[in-house]
Amino acid sequence: MAAMDALRRGKTVLIAEDMTANGAVWAAAAAQFATADAVNVLAGQARGVLAVTLSRDQAKLLDCAELERKRAPIWLPHYGVSVEAAVGVSTGISAEDRGLTARLLANPDATASDLVRPGHIMPAIVAERGVLAAPFGAEAAHDLVIAAGLQPAALISHVLIGVEQASCEDAVAVQQATGWPLVRVSDVIAWRAHHERLVRVVREGEVATRHGPFRVRVYASDLDGSSHIALLRGHPELHPEAALVRIHSQCLTGDILHSRRCDCGGQLHQALERIAKAEVGALLYLRQEGRGIGLIAKIAAYALQDAGKDTVEANEALGFAPDERDYAVAAQILRDLGLARIVLLTNNPHKVESLRGFGIEVERREPIEVEPTADNLRYLQTKRDRMGHLLQLNSVG
């Protein structure tokens, strides 16, 4: 990745937040190379507040207490108390002084007594699992310097255009103006999914279903401890053609309670039936209830839908994106199963593109549409009209 090469050479890179609605653009450099010139580049061209990313363990070791967040949006970094090098600085505000402080924060031998508080550099305390837990610019910068083999601390700044924060749509123009390599948060997520093992098999067995027997393989995610299931018919990894695969997100209400509010249960059983008929294939059952928002929030979203909001509006009213799901774990499970080339049962083109971004070859998409009912027609129309799902909705049963 060009951005990693630039960081190793002490250069600045751009990071665009393409996974969130805020869509900020950041400039980042390796804090261990934070010379006065590097500070001037960020302060003069990016023009945002200068911060250095730290893990929670680093912040605790250096006594960089996290500031209390009041009405702060989720995308804003978790800033700590500002700091300054205790020795070797004058006022602390000069480019030389701030560079020294940034390099000190990146020094693995630094201790809390090497810093004074407050100062002129803000620590930005990143999520423990980086972009895999928080798809934002600070986490992406921190992950990038680690991936580049550098000390785990990035010197970062928001990029401003005029008096406004640059948005993701401005990223290419900023890249052209500065010549800095541009990387998107989704690129960092994809890199980590390609280069890190995120799942492991914990149990294997067999389950008898109404569609016949399936081998079951239970995966644990080292990201958050959640478990996911792969149901296998035959040996798709040995099949010469692309295997038939369904990636199904858990839906307790639809899959177990047979709710007519959604099409999830119908899709689940149709997928198992089609895989059984093909006599070879796999169904991945992912713990991503309610498009990734969890069961409690999903039920809260139901109440908002009953009051007139559609599923997208309900999620957004609760502070979530319309779809919070991530397919990095799914891609890792597919690779572990030997299924890097698949035929995907889905109506969701985003799922196809996401898997391709993680290196899975989706040879083609096959629709998996169930007959709409009066109870779920509006839900399905919202999926089609507002989320881009490819649905016909020819009739209502």
N, C-alpha and C positions, 0 to 999 in steps of 0.2 A: 504494500500500500504506500503510495507516494507520500501521504501525510506522515507516516512513521519515519520514512527516510529524512524528511524535512526536520522533524523533531530531533532526530539523532544529530543533525548538523546544526542544531541551535536555532533553527528557523521557526517562523510563525506559520500556523495553519488555521483554516477556517472550519468551523463546525456548524452545520445547519440542523436545527431541531425539526426534523420532518415527521416526527411521530406524535406530535402534540399540536393542539390548536394554537398555542402561543406562537410557535414557529420562530423563535429567536435565532440570531446568528451570533456566534462567539468567535473570538480570536484566541488562540492558545499557543503556548510554547512550553518547553520543558523547564521547570523551575530551577533545576540544577545548573542550567546555562543562562540564568537571568542576569546578564550584564546590564550596564547602564543603557547601552544601545538597544538591547531587547526591550527594556522597560519603556524607553522613549518610543519605540515602534508601536507598542500596544497602546500607550497613553496618547500618542499623537495621531495614530491612524484608526484604532478601534474606538478610543475615547470613552470607554465605560469605566466602571469601578474596577480597580485591579484586585484580584484575589488569587489565592493559591489553594488548590484542591488538596484535601487531606482525608484519609479514611477516619472512621470514628476512633479506631485504636490510636492512630497517629495524633489526632486531636486531643485525646485523653492524656497521652504520654506528654504532650507539650503544653498541657493545661490551657487548651484553647476551647473554653466553654462555649457551647452553642447558645446563641442568642434566642430569647423567647420569641416565638413567632405569633404575631397578632394580625389577623385578617390578611396573612400573606398568601398569595396564590400558590398552588401546588408546584408550579414550575420554577418559582424563585429559589435560588440555592439556599441551603441551610447554612447561613453565615455564623461564624464564631466571633468571639471578641477580637477586635483588631490587635495586631501585634507589631513589634519592631525588634530588631536585633538589639541586644543589651550592650554590645560592644562594637565599636567601629563605625558608628553612624553619628551624624551631627544633628540636624533637625529631624531626620527620618523621612522627609518628603522628597528629597532629591532622587533622581533616577539611580544614582550610585547607591544611595541608602536603601531604596526599595529593592533594588536588585540583590543587595547583600541579605536583606531579610528574606526574600524569596528563596535564595540559595540555602539559607540556614534552615528554612522549613523543609527543604528537600534533603537535608543532610541526615542520614540515618543515625549519626552519633549525637545529634542535637538533643538537648534536654530542656525542660521548662524554664530552668534558670538562665538559659541563653536568650530569653525573650523578655521584653517588658510589655505591659498592657496598660492603656490602649496604645495603638501605633498607627501605621499608615498602610498596612497590608491586611486585607480581610481573609481569614481562612474560610474556604467553602467546603463544608463537611459533606462528603458524598455518601450515597446509599451503599450499604455493605456489598451488594451484588452489582454495583455499577449500573450500566445501561440496561442490564437484564431486569433490574428492579425499578429503575427510574430513568426513562429514555430522554434525558435532558443533556444540555451542553456540558455542564460541569462534570457529570459522570462520564460522558463520552471522552472528554479531554483526559480525565484521570485514567480511564481504561487504555487510551491510546499511548500514553507515556509508558504504562506498564507493558503493553504489547510490544512497544519499541525497545524494551529491555532497559529502560531508564528508571531513575528513582521515582517512586510513586507520588509525584507532586507536579501539577501543571499550573503555570501562570496563565490566568484567563482574564478576559474582559468581554463584556457585551460589545457588539459593533453598533455604532450609531451612524445614521445617515441624517445629516442636518441635526435637528434636535430630537429626532424620533429613533426608536430602536429599529434596527434592520430586521426585516422578516425573512422567512424562508424563501419567499418569492424574489427577494433582493440578492440572494446568495451568489448567483452566477455573476451578476453585475459587480458585486463586491470583489469576487475572485478575479474578474477581468481587470478591475481597477488596481488591485494590490499585487496580483501575481502569486498570491499564496495558494497552496493546494487546498482544495475544498473536499471535505468529507461530510457525509450526513450521518446522523445518529443511527439510522437503519443500517448503514454500512458497517458501523462498529459492532452492532448487534450481530449482523451476518458474519463478520470476521470471527467473533467469539464463538458463535455456533459452529463454525467450520473448524476451529482450532482447539476448542476445549471440549472435554467430555462432560456433559451436563446430566446424564442419566446413567443408571445402572440397574441391572436385573436383580430383583430380590426374591422372586418366587416364580415357579413354572408349574403348570398342571393342565387339566382338561376340564371343560365345562360342557354339559349337555344342554342344548337349547332346543326350542321348537323347530329350529332350522337345521338341527343336526349337531354333531359334536364339533367343538372348536378347541384348539389348543389355546391356553391363556398364558400370557407372560406379563408379570407385574413389574413395572419400572418405578423406581424412586428417583425423584428429581433432587439433585444436590443443591439446587438453587433455593428451594423453599421447603423441602421435605415432603412435598405432595407426591401422591402416587397416581400412576396412569396405567391403563391396561391395553395390551395388544391381543386381539382375538384373531387366531390364524386358522385358515382352512387350507389343508394341503401344505406344500412347501413352496410358497411364492418366491423365495430367494433362489430356487433352482429352476423356476419356470423360465423358458427362453423368451417369452413375450412379457411386456410390461404388465405388472400385477394390478388387479383391481383393488383399490383402496378407498376406504371411507375414513375420514378424520371427523369424529363426532364429539362435540363438547357436551359434557354432562348437563342434563336437564332433569332434575328430580321430578318436577311437576309433570313434564311431558313424558319422560321415559318410564317413570314408576307409577305415577298417579293417573296417567293417561289423560292429562289435561287437554281439552279441545282448544285451548287458547293459543297454542303454537303447533308447529308441524314436526317437532323434534322426535316424539315417540314413533310417529309414522315413518320418518326418515330412518331411524335406527333399525327398525324391523325390516323395512324394505332393503336396506343395505345388507343386512345379514342374509336375507333371502337371496339377493342377487349374487353375493359372494359364495353362498352355498351352492347355488345353481352353477356358477362358474367352476366350482370345485377347487378353486385356488384363489387366495387373496387375503386381505387383512383389514380389520377394523380397529382403529385406534380410538379408545375412549378416554378423553382428556378431562381432567378436573378443572373445568373452566365454566362453572355454573353462571348462567345469566350473562352470556357473552363476556365472561371474565370479571363480573362485578361481585359475584358471590351470592349465596342464597338469601341472606338477610336484605341486601340492597335490591335484589331482584323482586322480592315480595313488596318492598317499599315502592319500587317502580310500578308494580301491578296496581297499587292504590292510586298512583298518579295517572295511570292509563284509565282507570275507572272514572277519574275526574275529567277525562277528555284529552289528555296528552297521548301522542303516539309513542312507540317504543324509543325512538330516537330522542324526542323531547323529554321523556321521563328519565332516561339515562343522564342527559345533560343537566336536567334540573337537580339531580343528585350529585353533580360534580364529576361525572364520568364522561368519557368519550362514548360515541354511539356503539363502538365495539372495542372492548379492552383486550380481546384475545391476542395471544402471541403463539406463533407456530415454530419457534426455535426448538422446543422440546420435541414436538412432533417430527421435525426433520431429523433430530438426533435418533429418535426411536426408529424411524424408517431406515436410517443408515445402519443402525445396529442390527436390524432385521435383514440387511442386505437388499433393501428395496430403494435403490437410488433412481429407478425408472418406474413410473407408475401411471395407471389410468385412474383419475380421481373422480369419485362420486361427489359432486357438489354443484350447487347453484350459485356459489359465491366466487366471482372471479378474483377477488382480493386474496382468497385462500390459495388459489393457483399461483398468483404472482408472488405471494409471500414464501411459499415453498420453493419456488424457482430461485428466489433471492437467497435461500439457504442451501442452494446447490442440488435440490431434488429435481430431476427431470420429469416434468408432468407431460407425458406424451400426448394426452388429450383429456378433456373434461367430459364426463357423462352426467346429464342432469339427474336429479333425484327428487322429483316433485310429487307431492301427495295431493289428493283432491282437497281443495279448500272447503271450509265450512262457514256457516254464518258466524261462528264464534271466532274464527281466526282470519277471516278475510282481510280485515283492516291491518292486522299484524303482517300478513303476507304482502299486502299492497305497500306497506311502509318499507319492507325489505326490498321490494322491487324498485319503488320510486325514489327512495331516499338513501338506500344503501347499495344500490347497483346489482342486486341479486337477479339472476336471469330466470324469471318465472313467467309462465304463460297465464295462469289463473283463468282458464277458459270457462270453468263452471263452478257453482257452489253446491256442495252436497248437503 
